[in-house]
Amino acid sequence: MSRFLSAILVLGVLAAVLGITTAHQEILEPQLYLYITENFKADTGAHNAVAAILLNYRMYDTMFEALILLTAIIGMKQFLPSQEELADATEDGKKR
C-alpha cells in the first residue's frame, strides 16, 4: 500500500511540475546565438564556431574545469595507498 501511495505522490509531483513549466514558458530572442554565429570569426579568428566558443568565449571556464579535474586526480593519488603500502599490508595480514 505504501508503494502505491508513493507512486501516486511521485506522479502527482511530476504532473504539478510539468504543469507549472508549460504554463510559464517564455520565448526569448536569440540575441546571443545570433551574435556568436555572425561574429565568431572576427572576434576570435577561429574558423570553427565550436572551437571559438570553447577556446575563446569560454576559455576560463574550460581552463578551470581542467584545473579542478587535475586537483581531484592529485588529491586521490594522495589518499590511495602506494604499491609498497599495499604489499606491506598483505604481508602483515599473512603473518597473523
N, CA, C and O atoms as a printed pandas DataFrame, in Angstrom:
     atom_number atom_name residue_name chain_id  residue_number  x_coord  y_coord  z_coord
0              1         N          MET        A               1    0.818   -1.191    0.000
1              2        CA          MET        A               1    0.000    0.000    0.000
2              3         C          MET        A               1    0.861    1.254    0.000
3              4         O          MET        A               1    0.533    2.238   -0.663
4              5         N          SER        A               2    1.974    1.219    0.751
5              6        CA          SER        A               2    2.828    2.404    0.812
6              7         C          SER        A               2    3.526    2.654   -0.531
7              8         O          SER        A               2    3.791    3.802   -0.885
8              9         N          ARG        A               3    3.825    1.581   -1.279
9             10        CA          ARG        A               3    4.420    1.760   -2.601
10            11         C          ARG        A               3    3.427    2.435   -3.547
11            12         O          ARG        A               3    3.796    3.300   -4.340
12            13         N          PHE        A               4    2.188    2.031   -3.450
13            14        CA          PHE        A               4    1.145    2.616   -4.291
14            15         C          PHE        A               4    0.984    4.101   -3.990
15            16         O          PHE        A               4    0.879    4.913   -4.910
16            17         N          LEU        A               5    0.965    4.456   -2.723
17            18        CA          LEU        A               5    0.840    5.868   -2.341
18            19         C          LEU        A               5    2.079    6.666   -2.747
19            20         O          LEU        A               5    1.965    7.820   -3.160
20            21         N          SER        A               6    3.255    6.061   -2.633
21            22        CA          SER        A               6    4.483    6.728   -3.063
22            23         C          SER        A               6    4.471    6.974   -4.566
23            24         O          SER        A               6    4.876    8.043   -5.023
24            25         N          ALA        A               7    4.010    5.994   -5.334
25            26        CA          ALA        A               7    3.929    6.152   -6.785
26            27         C          ALA        A               7    2.931    7.246   -7.149
27            28         O          ALA        A               7    3.189    8.044   -8.050
28            29         N          ILE        A               8    1.805    7.289   -6.463
29            30        CA          ILE        A               8    0.809    8.340   -6.716
30            31         C          ILE        A               8    1.391    9.706   -6.374
31            32         O          ILE        A               8    1.174   10.670   -7.109
32            33         N          LEU        A               9    2.120    9.802   -5.277
33            34        CA          LEU        A               9    2.740   11.065   -4.885
34            35         C          LEU        A               9    3.760   11.523   -5.918
35            36         O          LEU        A               9    3.782   12.695   -6.293
36            37         N          VAL        A              10    4.602   10.608   -6.380
37            38        CA          VAL        A              10    5.614   10.955   -7.383
38            39         C          VAL        A              10    4.956   11.410   -8.677
39            40         O          VAL        A              10    5.371   12.409   -9.266
40            41         N          LEU        A              11    3.941   10.691   -9.120
41            42        CA          LEU        A              11    3.242   11.080  -10.338
42            43         C          LEU        A              11    2.528   12.421  -10.168
43            44         O          LEU        A              11    2.475   13.216  -11.107
44            45         N          GLY        A              12    1.991   12.674   -9.001
45            46        CA          GLY        A              12    1.344   13.967   -8.735
46            47         C          GLY        A              12    2.331   15.121   -8.769
47            48         O          GLY        A              12    2.041   16.178   -9.330
48            49         N          VAL        A              13    3.500   14.918   -8.167
49            50        CA          VAL        A              13    4.532   15.957   -8.188
50            51         C          VAL        A              13    5.028   16.179   -9.610
51            52         O          VAL        A              13    5.242   17.320  -10.018
52            53         N          LEU        A              14    5.212   15.104  -10.367
53            54        CA          LEU        A              14    5.625   15.215  -11.755
54            55         C          LEU        A              14    4.607   16.010  -12.567
55            56         O          LEU        A              14    4.978   16.892  -13.342
56            57         N          ALA        A              15    3.324   15.699  -12.388
57            58        CA          ALA        A              15    2.276   16.420  -13.117
58            59         C          ALA        A              15    2.258   17.892  -12.725
59            60         O          ALA        A              15    2.055   18.753  -13.581
60            61         N          ALA        A              16    2.466   18.195  -11.447
61            62        CA          ALA        A              16    2.476   19.590  -10.997
62            63         C          ALA        A              16    3.652   20.353  -11.603
63            64         O          ALA        A              16    3.490   21.480  -12.071
64            65         N          VAL        A              17    4.815   19.748  -11.593
65            66        CA          VAL        A              17    6.000   20.409  -12.154
66            67         C          VAL        A              17    5.839   20.629  -13.651
67            68         O          VAL        A              17    6.158   21.706  -14.156
68            69         N          LEU        A              18    5.350   19.621  -14.368
69            70        CA          LEU        A              18    5.129   19.778  -15.810
70            71         C          LEU        A              18    4.072   20.841  -16.094
71            72         O          LEU        A              18    4.209   21.610  -17.046
72            73         N          GLY        A              19    3.036   20.890  -15.291
73            74        CA          GLY        A              19    2.006   21.907  -15.471
74            75         C          GLY        A              19    2.538   23.312  -15.249
75            76         O          GLY        A              19    2.196   24.231  -15.993
76            77         N          ILE        A              20    3.368   23.484  -14.235
77            78        CA          ILE        A              20    3.935   24.809  -13.953
78            79         C          ILE        A              20    4.890   25.235  -15.057
79            80         O          ILE        A              20    4.865   26.387  -15.489
80            81         N          THR        A              21    5.732   24.318  -15.517
81            82        CA          THR        A              21    6.716   24.696  -16.529
82            83         C          THR        A              21    6.076   24.982  -17.880
83            84         O          THR        A              21    6.544   25.863  -18.602
84            85         N          THR        A              22    5.024   24.267  -18.239
85            86        CA          THR        A              22    4.386   24.539  -19.533
86            87         C          THR        A              22    3.524   25.794  -19.482
87            88         O          THR        A              22    3.317   26.437  -20.511
88            89         N          ALA        A              23    3.024   26.150  -18.322
89            90        CA          ALA        A              23    2.190   27.341  -18.205
90            91         C          ALA        A              23    3.015   28.626  -18.204
91            92         O          ALA        A              23    2.481   29.691  -18.517
92            93         N          HIS        A              24    4.288   28.556  -17.863
93            94        CA          HIS        A              24    5.114   29.747  -17.733
94            95         C          HIS        A              24    6.271   29.763  -18.715
95            96         O          HIS        A              24    7.385   30.144  -18.355
96            97         N          GLN        A              25    6.024   29.361  -19.931
97            98        CA          GLN        A              25    7.097   29.381  -20.929
98            99         C          GLN        A              25    7.305   30.802  -21.437
99           100         O          GLN        A              25    6.350   31.553  -21.637
100          101         N          GLU        A              26    8.552   31.150  -21.639
101          102        CA          GLU        A              26    8.896   32.444  -22.200
102          103         C          GLU        A              26    9.652   32.217  -23.497
103          104         O          GLU        A              26   10.505   31.333  -23.582
104          105         N          ILE        A              27    9.345   32.995  -24.479
105          106        CA          ILE        A              27   10.058   32.921  -25.741
106          107         C          ILE        A              27   11.079   34.046  -25.753
107          108         O          ILE        A              27   10.725   35.225  -25.723
108          109         N          LEU        A              28   12.340   33.671  -25.796
109          110        CA          LEU        A              28   13.415   34.648  -25.721
110          111         C          LEU        A              28   13.965   34.931  -27.105
111          112         O          LEU        A              28   13.956   34.066  -27.981
112          113         N          GLU        A              29   14.435   36.127  -27.289
113          114        CA          GLU        A              29   15.089   36.488  -28.537
114          115         C          GLU        A              29   16.466   35.826  -28.566
115          116         O          GLU        A              29   17.175   35.846  -27.561
116          117         N          PRO        A              30   16.851   35.246  -29.685
117          118        CA          PRO        A              30   18.163   34.571  -29.754
118          119         C          PRO        A              30   19.300   35.552  -30.043
119          120         O          PRO        A              30   20.030   35.395  -31.022
120          121         N          GLN        A              31   19.445   36.563  -29.185
121          122        CA          GLN        A              31   20.440   37.609  -29.439
122          123         C          GLN        A              31   21.858   37.076  -29.325
123          124         O          GLN        A              31   22.690   37.357  -30.187
124          125         N          LEU        A              32   22.149   36.319  -28.290
125          126        CA          LEU        A              32   23.500   35.798  -28.113
126          127         C          LEU        A              32   23.846   34.810  -29.213
127          128         O          LEU        A              32   24.962   34.822  -29.733
128          129         N          TYR        A              33   22.906   33.962  -29.564
129          130        CA          TYR        A              33   23.124   32.999  -30.640
130          131         C          TYR        A              33   23.458   33.722  -31.947
131          132         O          TYR        A              33   24.406   33.359  -32.644
132          133         N          LEU        A              34   22.682   34.731  -32.262
133          134        CA          LEU        A              34   22.913   35.477  -33.499
134          135         C          LEU        A              34   24.261   36.190  -33.470
135          136         O          LEU        A              34   24.973   36.207  -34.474
136          137         N          TYR        A              35   24.616   36.779  -32.325
137          138        CA          TYR        A              35   25.899   37.472  -32.228
138          139         C          TYR        A              35   27.060   36.512  -32.446
139          140         O          TYR        A              35   27.983   36.818  -33.200
140          141         N          ILE        A              36   27.023   35.363  -31.799
141          142        CA          ILE        A              36   28.139   34.410  -31.905
142          143         C          ILE        A              36   28.246   33.862  -33.322
143          144         O          ILE        A              36   29.345   33.784  -33.872
144          145         N          THR        A              37   27.119   33.480  -33.921
145          146        CA          THR        A              37   27.199   32.904  -35.270
146          147         C          THR        A              37   27.623   33.920  -36.321
147          148         O          THR        A              37   28.207   33.543  -37.337
148          149         N          GLU        A              38   27.343   35.187  -36.100
149          150        CA          GLU        A              38   27.724   36.201  -37.082
150          151         C          GLU        A              38   29.128   36.751  -36.854
151          152         O          GLU        A              38   29.778   37.169  -37.812
152          153         N          ASN        A              39   29.614   36.764  -35.615
153          154        CA          ASN        A              39   30.853   37.477  -35.301
154          155         C          ASN        A              39   31.981   36.617  -34.763
155          156         O          ASN        A              39   33.006   37.162  -34.352
156          157         N          PHE        A              40   31.841   35.290  -34.745
157          158        CA          PHE        A              40   32.898   34.499  -34.107
158          159         C          PHE        A              40   34.207   34.563  -34.874
159          160         O          PHE        A              40   35.270   34.517  -34.255
160          161         N          LYS        A              41   34.174   34.664  -36.178
161          162        CA          LYS        A              41   35.429   34.756  -36.941
162          163         C          LYS        A              41   36.147   36.067  -36.666
163          164         O          LYS        A              41   37.367   36.082  -36.501
164          165         N          ALA        A              42   35.412   37.157  -36.616
165          166        CA          ALA        A              42   36.030   38.461  -36.360
166          167         C          ALA        A              42   36.521   38.573  -34.918
167          168         O          ALA        A              42   37.574   39.156  -34.659
168          169         N          ASP        A              43   35.757   38.015  -33.983
169          170        CA          ASP        A              43   36.130   38.116  -32.563
170          171         C          ASP        A              43   37.312   37.234  -32.211
171          172         O          ASP        A              43   38.205   37.661  -31.480
172          173         N          THR        A              44   37.331   35.998  -32.724
173          174        CA          THR        A              44   38.308   35.020  -32.249
174          175         C          THR        A              44   39.347   34.618  -33.280
175          176         O          THR        A              44   40.436   34.178  -32.912
176          177         N          GLY        A              45   39.043   34.757  -34.540
177          178        CA          GLY        A              45   39.954   34.310  -35.583
178          179         C          GLY        A              45   39.863   32.825  -35.858
179          180         O          GLY        A              45   40.617   32.305  -36.681
180          181         N          ALA        A              46   38.957   32.129  -35.188
181          182        CA          ALA        A              46   38.791   30.697  -35.397
182          183         C          ALA        A              46   37.885   30.462  -36.597
183          184         O          ALA        A              46   36.991   31.259  -36.880
184          185         N          HIS        A              47   38.126   29.359  -37.299
185          186        CA          HIS        A              47   37.312   29.022  -38.463
186          187         C          HIS        A              47   36.135   28.126  -38.091
187          188         O          HIS        A              47   35.244   27.902  -38.910
188          189         N          ASN        A              48   36.126   27.618  -36.874
189          190        CA          ASN        A              48   35.089   26.710  -36.415
190          191         C          ASN        A              48   34.356   27.375  -35.250
191          192         O          ASN        A              48   34.995   27.845  -34.309
192          193         N          ALA        A              49   33.031   27.418  -35.304
193          194        CA          ALA        A              49   32.255   28.086  -34.259
194          195         C          ALA        A              49   32.375   27.363  -32.919
195          196         O          ALA        A              49   32.425   28.007  -31.871
196          197         N          VAL        A              50   32.421   26.032  -32.947
197          198        CA          VAL        A              50   32.529   25.278  -31.691
198          199         C          VAL        A              50   33.867   25.553  -31.019
199          200         O          VAL        A              50   33.919   25.764  -29.808
200          201         N          ALA        A              51   34.952   25.551  -31.795
201          202        CA          ALA        A              51   36.268   25.855  -31.234
202          203         C          ALA        A              51   36.316   27.281  -30.722
203          204         O          ALA        A              51   36.935   27.546  -29.692
204          205         N          ALA        A              52   35.675   28.199  -31.421
205          206        CA          ALA        A              52   35.658   29.594  -30.967
206          207         C          ALA        A              52   34.951   29.723  -29.625
207          208         O          ALA        A              52   35.405   30.455  -28.746
208          209         N          ILE        A              53   33.833   29.007  -29.467
209          210        CA          ILE        A              53   33.092   29.098  -28.208
210          211         C          ILE        A              53   33.889   28.470  -27.077
211          212         O          ILE        A              53   34.013   29.062  -26.004
212          213         N          LEU        A              54   34.432   27.277  -27.303
213          214        CA          LEU        A              54   35.135   26.581  -26.220
214          215         C          LEU        A              54   36.462   27.229  -25.864
215          216         O          LEU        A              54   36.798   27.336  -24.685
216          217         N          LEU        A              55   37.213   27.659  -26.854
217          218        CA          LEU        A              55   38.562   28.137  -26.588
218          219         C          LEU        A              55   38.654   29.635  -26.357
219          220         O          LEU        A              55   39.587   30.096  -25.700
220          221         N          ASN        A              56   37.717   30.402  -26.878
221          222        CA          ASN        A              56   37.820   31.839  -26.719
222          223         C          ASN        A              56   36.736   32.421  -25.822
223          224         O          ASN        A              56   37.043   33.142  -24.872
224          225         N          TYR        A              57   35.493   32.123  -26.106
225          226        CA          TYR        A              57   34.423   32.697  -25.295
226          227         C          TYR        A              57   34.361   32.053  -23.920
227          228         O          TYR        A              57   34.051   32.725  -22.937
228          229         N          ARG        A              58   34.649   30.766  -23.838
229          230        CA          ARG        A              58   34.561   30.057  -22.556
230          231         C          ARG        A              58   35.923   29.553  -22.102
231          232         O          ARG        A              58   36.013   28.509  -21.455
232          233         N          MET        A              59   36.963   30.267  -22.428
233          234        CA          MET        A              59   38.326   29.821  -22.135
234          235         C          MET        A              59   38.542   29.625  -20.635
235          236         O          MET        A              59   39.081   28.601  -20.217
236          237         N          TYR        A              60   38.130   30.590  -19.830
237          238        CA          TYR        A              60   38.376   30.480  -18.394
238          239         C          TYR        A              60   37.563   29.341  -17.783
239          240         O          TYR        A              60   38.047   28.641  -16.893
240          241         N          ASP        A              61   36.346   29.155  -18.249
241          242        CA          ASP        A              61   35.527   28.063  -17.756
242          243         C          ASP        A              61   36.188   26.719  -18.053
243          244         O          ASP        A              61   36.283   25.858  -17.178
244          245         N          THR        A              62   36.644   26.547  -19.295
245          246        CA          THR        A              62   37.301   25.297  -19.690
246          247         C          THR        A              62   38.607   25.105  -18.913
247          248         O          THR        A              62   38.915   23.996  -18.478
248          249         N          MET        A              63   39.365   26.176  -18.743
249          250        CA          MET        A              63   40.643   26.092  -18.040
250          251         C          MET        A              63   40.431   25.696  -16.569
251          252         O          MET        A              63   41.157   24.853  -16.042
252          253         N          PHE        A              64   39.442   26.303  -15.913
253          254        CA          PHE        A              64   39.216   25.986  -14.510
254          255         C          PHE        A              64   38.602   24.599  -14.330
255          256         O          PHE        A              64   38.844   23.959  -13.307
256          257         N          GLU        A              65   37.813   24.116  -15.295
257          258        CA          GLU        A              65   37.324   22.743  -15.220
258          259         C          GLU        A              65   38.493   21.756  -15.289
259          260         O          GLU        A              65   38.521   20.768  -14.556
260          261         N          ALA        A              66   39.451   22.028  -16.168
261          262        CA          ALA        A              66   40.630   21.162  -16.258
262          263         C          ALA        A              66   41.450   21.242  -14.970
263          264         O          ALA        A              66   41.993   20.232  -14.522
264          265         N          LEU        A              67   41.545   22.422  -14.373
265          266        CA          LEU        A              67   42.282   22.581  -13.123
266          267         C          LEU        A              67   41.607   21.823  -11.981
267          268         O          LEU        A              67   42.289   21.217  -11.155
268          269         N          ILE        A              68   40.299   21.850  -11.930
269          270        CA          ILE        A              68   39.572   21.107  -10.898
270          271         C          ILE        A              68   39.769   19.612  -11.080
271          272         O          ILE        A              68   39.957   18.887  -10.103
272          273         N          LEU        A              69   39.727   19.142  -12.326
273          274        CA          LEU        A              69   39.962   17.717  -12.595
274          275         C          LEU        A              69   41.369   17.313  -12.175
275          276         O          LEU        A              69   41.553   16.259  -11.566
276          277         N          LEU        A              70   42.358   18.134  -12.490
277          278        CA          LEU        A              70   43.734   17.841  -12.101
278          279         C          LEU        A              70   43.882   17.823  -10.583
279          280         O          LEU        A              70   44.574   16.963  -10.038
280          281         N          THR        A              71   43.245   18.757   -9.902
281          282        CA          THR        A              71   43.299   18.789   -8.444
282          283         C          THR        A              71   42.659   17.543   -7.837
283          284         O          THR        A              71   43.158   17.006   -6.848
284          285         N          ALA        A              72   41.562   17.086   -8.423
285          286        CA          ALA        A              72   40.908   15.873   -7.920
286          287         C          ALA        A              72   41.794   14.653   -8.118
287          288         O          ALA        A              72   41.857   13.782   -7.251
288          289         N          ILE        A              73   42.474   14.586   -9.248
289          290        CA          ILE        A              73   43.368   13.445   -9.503
290          291         C          ILE        A              73   44.532   13.454   -8.532
291          292         O          ILE        A              73   44.889   12.412   -7.984
292          293         N          ILE        A              74   45.130   14.616   -8.312
293          294        CA          ILE        A              74   46.249   14.715   -7.371
294          295         C          ILE        A              74   45.786   14.372   -5.960
295          296         O          ILE        A              74   46.496   13.688   -5.223
296          297         N          GLY        A              75   44.595   14.844   -5.578
297          298        CA          GLY        A              75   44.065   14.531   -4.243
298          299         C          GLY        A              75   43.835   13.039   -4.059
299          300         O          GLY        A              75   44.131   12.494   -2.996
300          301         N          MET        A              76   43.313   12.378   -5.074
301          302        CA          MET        A              76   43.084   10.943   -4.961
302          303         C          MET        A              76   44.400   10.168   -4.915
303          304         O          MET        A              76   44.499    9.151   -4.228
304          305         N          LYS        A              77   45.395   10.639   -5.635
305          306        CA          LYS        A              77   46.708    9.989   -5.573
306          307         C          LYS        A              77   47.285   10.076   -4.156
307          308         O          LYS        A              77   47.990    9.167   -3.717
308          309         N          GLN        A              78   46.991   11.156   -3.450
309          310        CA          GLN        A              78   47.494   11.306   -2.089
310          311         C          GLN        A              78   46.791   10.363   -1.122
311          312         O          GLN        A              78   47.411    9.880   -0.175
312          313         N          PHE        A              79   45.506   10.093   -1.344
313          314        CA          PHE        A              79   44.741    9.264   -0.421
314          315         C          PHE        A              79   44.851    7.777   -0.708
315          316         O          PHE        A              79   44.714    6.966    0.209
316          317         N          LEU        A              80   45.094    7.398   -1.950
317          318        CA          LEU        A              80   45.197    5.980   -2.280
318          319         C          LEU        A              80   46.541    5.433   -1.810
319          320         O          LEU        A              80   47.552    6.130   -1.896
320          321         N          PRO        A              81   46.566    4.208   -1.321
321          322        CA          PRO        A              81   47.841    3.645   -0.866
322          323         C          PRO        A              81   48.768    3.332   -2.043
323          324         O          PRO        A              81   48.316    3.009   -3.141
324          325         N          SER        A              82   50.065    3.436   -1.788
325          326        CA          SER        A              82   51.040    3.106   -2.833
326          327         C          SER        A              82   51.204    1.587   -2.924
327          328         O          SER        A              82   50.665    0.849   -2.098
328          329         N          GLN        A              83   51.946    1.127   -3.926
329          330        CA          GLN        A              83   52.171   -0.309   -4.104
330          331         C          GLN        A              83   52.923   -0.897   -2.917
331          332         O          GLN        A              83   52.647   -2.021   -2.499
332          333         N          GLU        A              84   53.873   -0.138   -2.373
333          334        CA          GLU        A              84   54.633   -0.628   -1.213
334          335         C          GLU        A              84   53.741   -0.786    0.010
335          336         O          GLU        A              84   53.864   -1.761    0.752
336          337         N          GLU        A              85   52.836    0.181    0.222
337          338        CA          GLU        A              85   51.930    0.084    1.358
338          339         C          GLU        A              85   50.971   -1.095    1.196
339          340         O          GLU        A              85   50.646   -1.769    2.174
340          341         N          LEU        A              86   50.520   -1.346   -0.027
341          342        CA          LEU        A              86   49.654   -2.496   -0.258
342          343         C          LEU        A              86   50.393   -3.806   -0.021
343          344         O          LEU        A              86   49.835   -4.742    0.550
344          345         N          ALA        A              87   51.657   -3.873   -0.460
345          346        CA          ALA        A              87   52.452   -5.086   -0.256
346          347         C          ALA        A              87   52.690   -5.314    1.228
347          348         O          ALA        A              87   52.589   -6.446    1.700
348          349         N          ASP        A              88   53.008   -4.249    1.979
349          350        CA          ASP        A              88   53.221   -4.388    3.414
350          351         C          ASP        A              88   51.934   -4.840    4.125
351          352         O          ASP        A              88   51.988   -5.656    5.045
352          353         N          ALA        A              89   50.799   -4.316    3.705
353          354        CA          ALA        A              89   49.534   -4.679    4.337
354          355         C          ALA        A              89   49.215   -6.148    4.070
355          356         O          ALA        A              89   48.729   -6.841    4.964
356          357         N          THR        A              90   49.478   -6.631    2.867
357          358        CA          THR        A              90   49.186   -8.038    2.583
358          359         C          THR        A              90   50.163   -8.948    3.313
359          360         O          THR        A              90   49.771  -10.029    3.751
360          361         N          GLU        A              91   51.421   -8.548    3.457
361          362        CA          GLU        A              91   52.393   -9.359    4.210
362          363         C          GLU        A              91   52.033   -9.422    5.670
363          364         O          GLU        A              91   52.158  -10.476    6.293
364          365         N          ASP        A              92   51.577   -8.289    6.245
365          366        CA          ASP        A              92   51.167   -8.271    7.647
366          367         C          ASP        A              92   49.933   -9.147    7.859
367          368         O          ASP        A              92   49.802   -9.801    8.894
368          369         N          GLY        A              93   49.052   -9.158    6.902
369          370        CA          GLY        A              93   47.854   -9.992    7.002
370          371         C          GLY        A              93   48.169  -11.465    6.947
371          372         O          GLY        A              93   47.509  -12.266    7.610
372          373         N          LYS        A              94   49.172  -11.840    6.166
373          374        CA          LYS        A              94   49.542  -13.250    6.049
374          375         C          LYS        A              94   50.271  -13.737    7.298
375          376         O          LYS        A              94   50.169  -14.911    7.656
376          377         N          LYS        A              95   51.012  -12.837    7.968
377          378        CA          LYS        A              95   51.764  -13.230    9.158
378          379         C          LYS        A              95   50.836  -13.519   10.339
379          380         O          LYS        A              95   51.179  -14.326   11.203
380          381         N          ARG        A              96   49.714  -12.898   10.389
381          382        CA          ARG        A              96   48.816  -13.062   11.540
382          383         C          ARG        A              96   48.083  -14.304   11.403
383          384         O          ARG        A              96   47.269  -14.638   12.265
